[in-house]
Amino acid sequence: MMTLYSTITCPYSHRCRIVLHEKDMDFHIIDVDPNSKSEDLAVISPYGRAPVLVERDLVLYESNIINEYIDDRFPHPQLMPADPVMRARARLLLYRFEQELFCHIDAIEGSDQKIADKARAAVCDNLTVIAPVFEKQKYMLGDEFSMLDVAIAPLLWRLDHYGIRLPKQAAPLLKFSERLFSRPLFIDALSASEKIMRK
Ligand SMILES: N[C@@H](CCC(=O)N[C@@H](CS)C(=O)NCC(=O)O)C(=O)O
């Protein structure tokens, strides 16, 4: 059975919890506290960061790498595109999410307000740019839920919590967010602490 070492408020652990819940299989989640570094986590992960997935002698870290492995092991429903070209495009977009959106999370959660505000503004601008995509399609890659929706959902869920208010032009993105949040498996994947991040 797969065991996920997850943090209850961590957007990256949240990604992996979503994928585990999307697949019809047994898994075990161990909640860890990244601040008072769990010894378990320090032993199994070179960076001591959550999430970490363990299956027999396989130990994986980095949320997108973990998620692709779960998707390969349990292909139904398949979350990465099967076609090599689409798969490569999906990986590129996953990379861009890290470079343009998730790279700002540490600053937003940090104590320097000036730096945090700059990071909020960058996330706000970058999300507003992609909003028009959802005037024509239901999900990131078209009309099917995919790994890209999984990857961005934890950030969208945390917008209020992070103090990010999107402008009117981003309305299609907010509609897309509501579509994601209403999925029963998305709700199942939320930790108790995440449930209260949004009113
Ligand atoms: N790029 C990593 C980021 C993981 C990460 O930053 N995890 C945070 C919790 S949200 C953590 O464990 N921080 C503790 C630390 O860096 O020491 C991923 O996608 O898994």
The ligand as a MOL file (V3000), in Angstrom:
LIG
                    3D

  0  0  0     0  0            999 V3000
M  V30 BEGIN CTAB
M  V30 COUNTS 20 19 0 0 0
M  V30 BEGIN ATOM
M  V30 1 N 8.5610 21.4920 -4.6750 0
M  V30 2 C 8.1500 20.7250 -3.5290 0
M  V30 3 C 7.7910 21.6880 -2.4060 0
M  V30 4 C 7.5420 20.9790 -1.0660 0
M  V30 5 C 7.5120 21.9680 0.1030 0
M  V30 6 O 7.9950 23.0980 0.0020 0
M  V30 7 N 6.9470 21.5100 1.2420 0
M  V30 8 C 6.8920 22.3310 2.4190 0
M  V30 9 C 5.5240 22.2700 3.0910 0
M  V30 10 S 4.3140 23.0910 2.1100 0
M  V30 11 C 7.8730 21.8080 3.4580 0
M  V30 12 O 7.9350 20.6250 3.7370 0
M  V30 13 N 8.6340 22.7400 4.0420 0
M  V30 14 C 9.5610 22.4490 5.0910 0
M  V30 15 C 10.9690 22.7830 4.6850 0
M  V30 16 O 11.2000 23.2580 3.5500 0
M  V30 17 O 11.8480 22.5570 5.5170 0
M  V30 18 C 6.9700 19.8170 -3.9540 0
M  V30 19 O 6.3210 20.0910 -4.9790 0
M  V30 20 O 6.7350 18.7930 -3.3030 0
M  V30 END ATOM
M  V30 BEGIN BOND
M  V30 1 1 1 2
M  V30 2 1 2 3
M  V30 3 1 2 18
M  V30 4 1 3 4
M  V30 5 1 4 5
M  V30 6 2 5 6
M  V30 7 1 5 7
M  V30 8 1 7 8
M  V30 9 1 8 9
M  V30 10 1 8 11
M  V30 11 1 9 10
M  V30 12 2 11 12
M  V30 13 1 11 13
M  V30 14 1 13 14
M  V30 15 1 14 15
M  V30 16 2 15 16
M  V30 17 1 15 17
M  V30 18 2 18 19
M  V30 19 1 18 20
M  V30 END BOND
M  V30 END CTAB
M  END
